[in-house]
C-alpha cells in the first residue's frame, strides 16, 4: 500500500513539472481544420453561390425565351381562360412551351389536350378522379413523378398548374412513343394504355373510339394550328414594307 502511495505521489509531481506531459495540437479552426482547408472551403462556398446565381440568371433567360414563343403561338392568350392570377398565367404559358419542347411535342397539341380535358379549369376533377388541367389520374401522376425524380406528395398537388402540365405532357409524349401515332396515343391517354390496346386490336371498337376523343383533340389541334398560321401571315404582311409608289 505504501508503494502505491509513493508511486502516485511521484507521478503527480512529474505531471506538475511537465515531465509526463504529452504534446497536444490545438485546432486552428472551429472544426479542428487547418487555415488552408478553411480557406478552400470558403472559396468553394463562394463558387457555389456564384453558380447558383448564374443558374438563376439562365433560368430567367430561358423563361423569357419560352414566354416569347408562347406569345408567338398565342398560348399566352389561351391560358387566360384558366382564370389564374396573371403571374401564374405567365408561368403556365412558359411551362406549356418548355415541357412541350423538352418532350418533343407541339405546344399547341398540349393546349388542345388541355382544352378538351378541362377547358383550362385548373381544379377540374373527372368522375373517375382525374385531376387538373390535363386530367392526370393520381396513380399515374405518382408514377410519372417518381420516374422524373419529383416528389408529388399529396394527390391534390396535381392541381398545381405547372406540375400538372409537366407530368401530363411527359405522359402524352410517352404514349406517342409507345403507340406510334398521336391518334392512337390519345386513345391511350383517354382510356388508359391497357384498355387502349384492346380497343385498337378490334377494328369495330377502334373505329368507334377514334371518332370520339382522339378526333375531338386532333380537330382542336388543327384549329389552333390554322389560327397560328393566320396570325403569322398577318404579322408578316404588317412588317413587310410597302413596295408600291
Protein Blocks (a to p, Z undefined) as FASTA:
>chain_A
ZZmmmmmmmmmmmmmnommpccddddfbfnopafklmmmmmmmmmmmmmmmmmmmmmmmm
mmmmmmmmmmmnommmmmmmnopafklmmmmmmmmmmmmmmnopafklmmmmmmmmnnop
akbccfkopacjkopafklmmmmmmmnopafbjaklmmpmklmmmmmmmmmmmmmmmnop
aklmmmmmmnopklmmmmmmpmklmmmmmmmmmmmmmmmmmmmmmmmmmmmmmmmmmmpc
cfeZZ
